[in-house]
Amino acid sequence: MRAAGVDFEAVVYPGTGHALFNDTNRYTYNGDAAADSWARTLAFLERSLGA
């Protein structure tokens, strides 16, 4: 991404895997990571789209 000149922020949530948003699966759901990543997603969209 950097080599391509793309502005980005990579965030890793230790101990989480695929489907961390799936609140119907107690084995994959991570409420803290889901909340943080959703807030980051909304902030990105606000910055990028000016919504």
N, CA, C and O atoms as a Tripos MOL2 file, in Angstrom:
@<TRIPOS>MOLECULE
protein
  204   203    51     0     0
PROTEIN
NO_CHARGES

@<TRIPOS>ATOM
      1 N           0.8260   -1.1800    0.0000 N.3       1 MET1
      2 CA          0.0000    0.0000    0.0000 C.3       1 MET1
      3 C           0.8790    1.2560    0.0000 C.2       1 MET1
      4 O           0.6570    2.1800   -0.7820 O.2       1 MET1
      5 N           1.8650    1.2750    0.8740 N.am      2 ARG2
      6 CA          2.7520    2.4530    0.9140 C.3       2 ARG2
      7 C           3.4730    2.6390   -0.4080 C.2       2 ARG2
      8 O           3.5900    3.7600   -0.9050 O.2       2 ARG2
      9 N           3.9590    1.5390   -0.9810 N.am      3 ALA3
     10 CA          4.6690    1.6190   -2.2550 C.3       3 ALA3
     11 C           3.7730    2.1810   -3.3580 C.2       3 ALA3
     12 O           4.2580    2.8050   -4.3010 O.2       3 ALA3
     13 N           2.4830    1.9600   -3.2350 N.am      4 ALA4
     14 CA          1.5310    2.4740   -4.2170 C.3       4 ALA4
     15 C           1.0750    3.8900   -3.8860 C.2       4 ALA4
     16 O           0.2940    4.4850   -4.6300 O.2       4 ALA4
     17 N           1.5640    4.4330   -2.7630 N.am      5 GLY5
     18 CA          1.1850    5.7830   -2.3780 C.3       5 GLY5
     19 C          -0.2040    5.9060   -1.7880 C.2       5 GLY5
     20 O          -0.8010    6.9830   -1.8050 O.2       5 GLY5
     21 N          -0.7150    4.8110   -1.2700 N.am      6 VAL6
     22 CA         -2.0570    4.8020   -0.6860 C.3       6 VAL6
     23 C          -1.9840    5.1720    0.7900 C.2       6 VAL6
     24 O          -1.1810    4.6150    1.5400 O.2       6 VAL6
     25 N          -2.8250    6.1110    1.2000 N.am      7 ASP7
     26 CA         -2.9170    6.4900    2.6060 C.3       7 ASP7
     27 C          -3.8050    5.4690    3.3060 C.2       7 ASP7
     28 O          -4.9740    5.3200    2.9510 O.2       7 ASP7
     29 N          -3.2690    4.7760    4.2820 N.am      8 PHE8
     30 CA         -4.0380    3.7410    4.9600 C.3       8 PHE8
     31 C          -3.5760    3.5770    6.4020 C.2       8 PHE8
     32 O          -2.5020    4.0400    6.7880 O.2       8 PHE8
     33 N          -4.3980    2.9170    7.1720 N.am      9 GLU9
     34 CA         -4.0400    2.5490    8.5380 C.3       9 GLU9
     35 C          -4.4280    1.0910    8.7310 C.2       9 GLU9
     36 O          -5.6000    0.7320    8.6070 O.2       9 GLU9
     37 N          -3.4580    0.2630    9.0290 N.am     10 ALA10
     38 CA         -3.7190   -1.1460    9.2900 C.3      10 ALA10
     39 C          -3.9040   -1.3340   10.7900 C.2      10 ALA10
     40 O          -3.0850   -0.8650   11.5810 O.2      10 ALA10
     41 N          -4.9680   -2.0130   11.1820 N.am     11 VAL11
     42 CA         -5.2320   -2.2790   12.5900 C.3      11 VAL11
     43 C          -5.4140   -3.7820   12.7590 C.2      11 VAL11
     44 O          -6.1910   -4.4100   12.0400 O.2      11 VAL11
     45 N          -4.6960   -4.3420   13.7080 N.am     12 VAL12
     46 CA         -4.8050   -5.7680   14.0060 C.3      12 VAL12
     47 C          -5.4030   -5.9140   15.3930 C.2      12 VAL12
     48 O          -4.9610   -5.2600   16.3370 O.2      12 VAL12
     49 N          -6.3900   -6.7540   15.5140 N.am     13 TYR13
     50 CA         -7.0320   -7.0230   16.8010 C.3      13 TYR13
     51 C          -6.5610   -8.3970   17.2770 C.2      13 TYR13
     52 O          -7.0840   -9.4190   16.8330 O.2      13 TYR13
     53 N          -5.5780   -8.4270   18.1760 N.am     14 PRO14
     54 CA         -5.0380   -9.7040   18.6400 C.3      14 PRO14
     55 C          -6.1310  -10.6020   19.2280 C.2      14 PRO14
     56 O          -7.0260  -10.1460   19.9380 O.2      14 PRO14
     57 N          -6.0240  -11.8630   18.9110 N.am     15 GLY15
     58 CA         -6.9720  -12.8380   19.4480 C.3      15 GLY15
     59 C          -8.2820  -12.9060   18.6990 C.2      15 GLY15
     60 O          -9.1670  -13.6780   19.0700 O.2      15 GLY15
     61 N          -8.4250  -12.1110   17.6460 N.am     16 THR16
     62 CA         -9.6570  -12.1770   16.8560 C.3      16 THR16
     63 C          -9.3760  -12.8880   15.5510 C.2      16 THR16
     64 O          -8.2350  -12.9640   15.0960 O.2      16 THR16
     65 N         -10.4090  -13.3930   14.9730 N.am     17 GLY17
     66 CA        -10.2840  -14.0470   13.6830 C.3      17 GLY17
     67 C         -11.3510  -13.5430   12.7500 C.2      17 GLY17
     68 O         -11.9460  -12.4880   12.9670 O.2      17 GLY17
     69 N         -11.5800  -14.2940   11.7300 N.am     18 HIS18
     70 CA        -12.6100  -13.9790   10.7620 C.3      18 HIS18
     71 C         -13.9700  -13.9730   11.4820 C.2      18 HIS18
     72 O         -14.1890  -14.7640   12.3990 O.2      18 HIS18
     73 N         -14.8450  -13.1150   11.0810 N.am     19 ALA19
     74 CA        -16.2140  -13.0270   11.6090 C.3      19 ALA19
     75 C         -16.2890  -12.4470   13.0100 C.2      19 ALA19
     76 O         -17.1620  -12.8280   13.7900 O.2      19 ALA19
     77 N         -15.3860  -11.5280   13.3410 N.am     20 LEU20
     78 CA        -15.4140  -10.9300   14.6710 C.3      20 LEU20
     79 C         -16.6930  -10.1440   14.9310 C.2      20 LEU20
     80 O         -17.0220   -9.8710   16.0860 O.2      20 LEU20
     81 N         -17.4310   -9.7710   13.8640 N.am     21 PHE21
     82 CA        -18.7030   -9.0620   14.0020 C.3      21 PHE21
     83 C         -19.8950   -9.9930   14.2340 C.2      21 PHE21
     84 O         -20.9800   -9.5340   14.5930 O.2      21 PHE21
     85 N         -19.7030  -11.2640   14.0370 N.am     22 ASN22
     86 CA        -20.8200  -12.2110   14.0890 C.3      22 ASN22
     87 C         -21.2510  -12.4750   15.5280 C.2      22 ASN22
     88 O         -20.7360  -13.3770   16.1900 O.2      22 ASN22
     89 N         -22.2000  -11.6760   15.9990 N.am     23 ASP23
     90 CA        -22.6250  -11.7980   17.3980 C.3      23 ASP23
     91 C         -23.5100  -13.0080   17.6590 C.2      23 ASP23
     92 O         -23.9500  -13.2190   18.7890 O.2      23 ASP23
     93 N         -23.7750  -13.8020   16.6300 N.am     24 THR24
     94 CA        -24.5250  -15.0370   16.8310 C.3      24 THR24
     95 C         -23.5960  -16.2260   17.0650 C.2      24 THR24
     96 O         -24.0570  -17.3400   17.3110 O.2      24 THR24
     97 N         -22.3030  -15.9900   16.9900 N.am     25 ASN25
     98 CA        -21.3290  -17.0610   17.1770 C.3      25 ASN25
     99 C         -20.4000  -16.6900   18.3270 C.2      25 ASN25
    100 O         -19.5020  -15.8640   18.1640 O.2      25 ASN25
    101 N         -20.6120  -17.2890   19.4640 N.am     26 ARG26
    102 CA        -19.8280  -16.9370   20.6520 C.3      26 ARG26
    103 C         -18.3510  -17.2720   20.5190 C.2      26 ARG26
    104 O         -17.5370  -16.7860   21.3040 O.2      26 ARG26
    105 N         -17.9960  -18.0840   19.5490 N.am     27 TYR27
    106 CA        -16.5990  -18.4610   19.3600 C.3      27 TYR27
    107 C         -15.8110  -17.4380   18.5410 C.2      27 TYR27
    108 O         -14.5890  -17.3540   18.6700 O.2      27 TYR27
    109 N         -16.4950  -16.6660   17.7050 N.am     28 THR28
    110 CA        -15.7970  -15.7130   16.8450 C.3      28 THR28
    111 C         -16.0570  -14.2620   17.2130 C.2      28 THR28
    112 O         -15.2370  -13.3930   16.9140 O.2      28 THR28
    113 N         -17.1740  -13.9880   17.8510 N.am     29 TYR29
    114 CA        -17.5520  -12.6030   18.1490 C.3      29 TYR29
    115 C         -16.6060  -11.9680   19.1640 C.2      29 TYR29
    116 O         -16.2570  -12.5710   20.1790 O.2      29 TYR29
    117 N         -16.2030  -10.7370   18.8620 N.am     30 ASN30
    118 CA        -15.3700   -9.9620   19.7810 C.3      30 ASN30
    119 C         -15.9780   -8.5660   19.8390 C.2      30 ASN30
    120 O         -15.7320   -7.7420   18.9580 O.2      30 ASN30
    121 N         -16.7600   -8.3020   20.8610 N.am     31 GLY31
    122 CA        -17.4990   -7.0530   20.9730 C.3      31 GLY31
    123 C         -16.6260   -5.8150   20.9770 C.2      31 GLY31
    124 O         -16.9650   -4.8230   20.3310 O.2      31 GLY31
    125 N         -15.5120   -5.8480   21.6860 N.am     32 ASP32
    126 CA        -14.6180   -4.6840   21.7380 C.3      32 ASP32
    127 C         -14.0190   -4.3940   20.3660 C.2      32 ASP32
    128 O         -13.9970   -3.2460   19.9220 O.2      32 ASP32
    129 N         -13.5430   -5.4230   19.7080 N.am     33 ALA33
    130 CA        -12.9480   -5.2470   18.3780 C.3      33 ALA33
    131 C         -14.0070   -4.8200   17.3710 C.2      33 ALA33
    132 O         -13.7400   -3.9760   16.5160 O.2      33 ALA33
    133 N         -15.2000   -5.3900   17.4590 N.am     34 ALA34
    134 CA        -16.2770   -5.0260   16.5430 C.3      34 ALA34
    135 C         -16.6530   -3.5550   16.7110 C.2      34 ALA34
    136 O         -16.8220   -2.8430   15.7210 O.2      34 ALA34
    137 N         -16.7810   -3.1050   17.9360 N.am     35 ALA35
    138 CA        -17.1500   -1.7120   18.1950 C.3      35 ALA35
    139 C         -16.0590   -0.7590   17.7080 C.2      35 ALA35
    140 O         -16.3570    0.2590   17.0820 O.2      35 ALA35
    141 N         -14.8080   -1.0840   17.9920 N.am     36 ASP36
    142 CA        -13.7140   -0.2250   17.5690 C.3      36 ASP36
    143 C         -13.6050   -0.1790   16.0480 C.2      36 ASP36
    144 O         -13.4530    0.8950   15.4670 O.2      36 ASP36
    145 N         -13.6800   -1.3290   15.4090 N.am     37 SER37
    146 CA        -13.5400   -1.3540   13.9540 C.3      37 SER37
    147 C         -14.7110   -0.6590   13.2720 C.2      37 SER37
    148 O         -14.5290   -0.0370   12.2260 O.2      37 SER37
    149 N         -15.9030   -0.7510   13.8400 N.am     38 TRP38
    150 CA        -17.0620   -0.0600   13.2630 C.3      38 TRP38
    151 C         -16.8940    1.4540   13.3940 C.2      38 TRP38
    152 O         -17.1910    2.1920   12.4550 O.2      38 TRP38
    153 N         -16.4270    1.9160   14.5380 N.am     39 ALA39
    154 CA        -16.1870    3.3510   14.7270 C.3      39 ALA39
    155 C         -15.1310    3.8460   13.7430 C.2      39 ALA39
    156 O         -15.2660    4.9330   13.1810 O.2      39 ALA39
    157 N         -14.0830    3.0540   13.5330 N.am     40 ARG40
    158 CA        -13.0470    3.4230   12.5770 C.3      40 ARG40
    159 C         -13.5950    3.4470   11.1500 C.2      40 ARG40
    160 O         -13.2260    4.3090   10.3520 O.2      40 ARG40
    161 N         -14.4660    2.5080   10.8380 N.am     41 THR41
    162 CA        -15.0780    2.4680    9.5050 C.3      41 THR41
    163 C         -15.9140    3.7130    9.2610 C.2      41 THR41
    164 O         -15.8160    4.3360    8.2040 O.2      41 THR41
    165 N         -16.7310    4.0730   10.2320 N.am     42 LEU42
    166 CA        -17.5670    5.2710   10.0860 C.3      42 LEU42
    167 C         -16.7230    6.5330    9.9720 C.2      42 LEU42
    168 O         -17.0550    7.4230    9.1880 O.2      42 LEU42
    169 N         -15.6440    6.6290   10.7330 N.am     43 ALA43
    170 CA        -14.7560    7.7860   10.6600 C.3      43 ALA43
    171 C         -14.0880    7.8570    9.2860 C.2      43 ALA43
    172 O         -13.9490    8.9380    8.7140 O.2      43 ALA43
    173 N         -13.6810    6.7130    8.7630 N.am     44 PHE44
    174 CA        -13.0870    6.6730    7.4240 C.3      44 PHE44
    175 C         -14.0820    7.1490    6.3790 C.2      44 PHE44
    176 O         -13.7300    7.9520    5.5160 O.2      44 PHE44
    177 N         -15.2990    6.6770    6.4410 N.am     45 LEU45
    178 CA        -16.3080    7.0890    5.4740 C.3      45 LEU45
    179 C         -16.5980    8.5760    5.5790 C.2      45 LEU45
    180 O         -16.7910    9.2510    4.5680 O.2      45 LEU45
    181 N         -16.6290    9.0790    6.7920 N.am     46 GLU46
    182 CA        -16.8610   10.5190    6.9860 C.3      46 GLU46
    183 C         -15.7410   11.3330    6.3420 C.2      46 GLU46
    184 O         -15.9980   12.3190    5.6520 O.2      46 GLU46
    185 N         -14.5050   10.9140    6.5750 N.am     47 ARG47
    186 CA        -13.3560   11.6230    5.9910 C.3      47 ARG47
    187 C         -13.3390   11.5040    4.4710 C.2      47 ARG47
    188 O         -13.0670   12.4740    3.7630 O.2      47 ARG47
    189 N         -13.6310   10.3120    3.9850 N.am     48 SER48
    190 CA        -13.5030   10.0230    2.5560 C.3      48 SER48
    191 C         -14.6780   10.5530    1.7300 C.2      48 SER48
    192 O         -14.4980   11.0280    0.6090 O.2      48 SER48
    193 N         -15.8600   10.4650    2.2890 N.am     49 LEU49
    194 CA        -17.0450   10.8280    1.5270 C.3      49 LEU49
    195 C         -17.6470   12.1530    1.9520 C.2      49 LEU49
    196 O         -18.4770   12.7240    1.2440 O.2      49 LEU49
    197 N         -17.2260   12.6420    3.1130 N.am     50 GLY50
    198 CA        -17.7910   13.8640    3.6250 C.3      50 GLY50
    199 C         -19.2640   13.7370    3.9640 C.2      50 GLY50
    200 O         -20.0270   14.6980    3.8700 O.2      50 GLY50
    201 N         -19.6460   12.5390    4.3590 N.am     51 ALA51
    202 CA        -21.0630   12.2520    4.6540 C.3      51 ALA51
    203 C         -21.5240   12.9050    5.9280 C.2      51 ALA51
    204 O         -22.6850   12.7590    6.3120 O.2      51 ALA51
@<TRIPOS>BOND
     1     1     2 1
     2     2     3 1
     3     3     4 2
     4     3     5 am
     5     5     6 1
     6     6     7 1
     7     7     8 2
     8     7     9 am
     9     9    10 1
    10    10    11 1
    11    11    12 2
    12    11    13 am
    13    13    14 1
    14    14    15 1
    15    15    16 2
    16    15    17 am
    17    17    18 1
    18    18    19 1
    19    19    20 2
    20    19    21 am
    21    21    22 1
    22    22    23 1
    23    23    24 2
    24    23    25 am
    25    25    26 1
    26    26    27 1
    27    27    28 2
    28    27    29 am
    29    29    30 1
    30    30    31 1
    31    31    32 2
    32    31    33 am
    33    33    34 1
    34    34    35 1
    35    35    36 2
    36    35    37 am
    37    37    38 1
    38    38    39 1
    39    39    40 2
    40    39    41 am
    41    41    42 1
    42    42    43 1
    43    43    44 2
    44    43    45 am
    45    45    46 1
    46    46    47 1
    47    47    48 2
    48    47    49 am
    49    49    50 1
    50    50    51 1
    51    51    52 2
    52    51    53 am
    53    53    54 1
    54    54    55 1
    55    55    56 2
    56    55    57 am
    57    57    58 1
    58    58    59 1
    59    59    60 2
    60    59    61 am
    61    61    62 1
    62    62    63 1
    63    63    64 2
    64    63    65 am
    65    65    66 1
    66    66    67 1
    67    67    68 2
    68    67    69 am
    69    69    70 1
    70    70    71 1
    71    71    72 2
    72    71    73 am
    73    73    74 1
    74    74    75 1
    75    75    76 2
    76    75    77 am
    77    77    78 1
    78    78    79 1
    79    79    80 2
    80    79    81 am
    81    81    82 1
    82    82    83 1
    83    83    84 2
    84    83    85 am
    85    85    86 1
    86    86    87 1
    87    87    88 2
    88    87    89 am
    89    89    90 1
    90    90    91 1
    91    91    92 2
    92    91    93 am
    93    93    94 1
    94    94    95 1
    95    95    96 2
    96    95    97 am
    97    97    98 1
    98    98    99 1
    99    99   100 2
   100    99   101 am
   101   101   102 1
   102   102   103 1
   103   103   104 2
   104   103   105 am
   105   105   106 1
   106   106   107 1
   107   107   108 2
   108   107   109 am
   109   109   110 1
   110   110   111 1
   111   111   112 2
   112   111   113 am
   113   113   114 1
   114   114   115 1
   115   115   116 2
   116   115   117 am
   117   117   118 1
   118   118   119 1
   119   119   120 2
   120   119   121 am
   121   121   122 1
   122   122   123 1
   123   123   124 2
   124   123   125 am
   125   125   126 1
   126   126   127 1
   127   127   128 2
   128   127   129 am
   129   129   130 1
   130   130   131 1
   131   131   132 2
   132   131   133 am
   133   133   134 1
   134   134   135 1
   135   135   136 2
   136   135   137 am
   137   137   138 1
   138   138   139 1
   139   139   140 2
   140   139   141 am
   141   141   142 1
   142   142   143 1
   143   143   144 2
   144   143   145 am
   145   145   146 1
   146   146   147 1
   147   147   148 2
   148   147   149 am
   149   149   150 1
   150   150   151 1
   151   151   152 2
   152   151   153 am
   153   153   154 1
   154   154   155 1
   155   155   156 2
   156   155   157 am
   157   157   158 1
   158   158   159 1
   159   159   160 2
   160   159   161 am
   161   161   162 1
   162   162   163 1
   163   163   164 2
   164   163   165 am
   165   165   166 1
   166   166   167 1
   167   167   168 2
   168   167   169 am
   169   169   170 1
   170   170   171 1
   171   171   172 2
   172   171   173 am
   173   173   174 1
   174   174   175 1
   175   175   176 2
   176   175   177 am
   177   177   178 1
   178   178   179 1
   179   179   180 2
   180   179   181 am
   181   181   182 1
   182   182   183 1
   183   183   184 2
   184   183   185 am
   185   185   186 1
   186   186   187 1
   187   187   188 2
   188   187   189 am
   189   189   190 1
   190   190   191 1
   191   191   192 2
   192   191   193 am
   193   193   194 1
   194   194   195 1
   195   195   196 2
   196   195   197 am
   197   197   198 1
   198   198   199 1
   199   199   200 2
   200   199   201 am
   201   201   202 1
   202   202   203 1
   203   203   204 2
@<TRIPOS>SUBSTRUCTURE
     1 MET1         2 RESIDUE 1 A MET
     2 ARG2         6 RESIDUE 1 A ARG
     3 ALA3        10 RESIDUE 1 A ALA
     4 ALA4        14 RESIDUE 1 A ALA
     5 GLY5        18 RESIDUE 1 A GLY
     6 VAL6        22 RESIDUE 1 A VAL
     7 ASP7        26 RESIDUE 1 A ASP
     8 PHE8        30 RESIDUE 1 A PHE
     9 GLU9        34 RESIDUE 1 A GLU
    10 ALA10       38 RESIDUE 1 A ALA
    11 VAL11       42 RESIDUE 1 A VAL
    12 VAL12       46 RESIDUE 1 A VAL
    13 TYR13       50 RESIDUE 1 A TYR
    14 PRO14       54 RESIDUE 1 A PRO
    15 GLY15       58 RESIDUE 1 A GLY
    16 THR16       62 RESIDUE 1 A THR
    17 GLY17       66 RESIDUE 1 A GLY
    18 HIS18       70 RESIDUE 1 A HIS
    19 ALA19       74 RESIDUE 1 A ALA
    20 LEU20       78 RESIDUE 1 A LEU
    21 PHE21       82 RESIDUE 1 A PHE
    22 ASN22       86 RESIDUE 1 A ASN
    23 ASP23       90 RESIDUE 1 A ASP
    24 THR24       94 RESIDUE 1 A THR
    25 ASN25       98 RESIDUE 1 A ASN
    26 ARG26      102 RESIDUE 1 A ARG
    27 TYR27      106 RESIDUE 1 A TYR
    28 THR28      110 RESIDUE 1 A THR
    29 TYR29      114 RESIDUE 1 A TYR
    30 ASN30      118 RESIDUE 1 A ASN
    31 GLY31      122 RESIDUE 1 A GLY
    32 ASP32      126 RESIDUE 1 A ASP
    33 ALA33      130 RESIDUE 1 A ALA
    34 ALA34      134 RESIDUE 1 A ALA
    35 ALA35      138 RESIDUE 1 A ALA
    36 ASP36      142 RESIDUE 1 A ASP
    37 SER37      146 RESIDUE 1 A SER
    38 TRP38      150 RESIDUE 1 A TRP
    39 ALA39      154 RESIDUE 1 A ALA
    40 ARG40      158 RESIDUE 1 A ARG
    41 THR41      162 RESIDUE 1 A THR
    42 LEU42      166 RESIDUE 1 A LEU
    43 ALA43      170 RESIDUE 1 A ALA
    44 PHE44      174 RESIDUE 1 A PHE
    45 LEU45      178 RESIDUE 1 A LEU
    46 GLU46      182 RESIDUE 1 A GLU
    47 ARG47      186 RESIDUE 1 A ARG
    48 SER48      190 RESIDUE 1 A SER
    49 LEU49      194 RESIDUE 1 A LEU
    50 GLY50      198 RESIDUE 1 A GLY
    51 ALA51      202 RESIDUE 1 A ALA
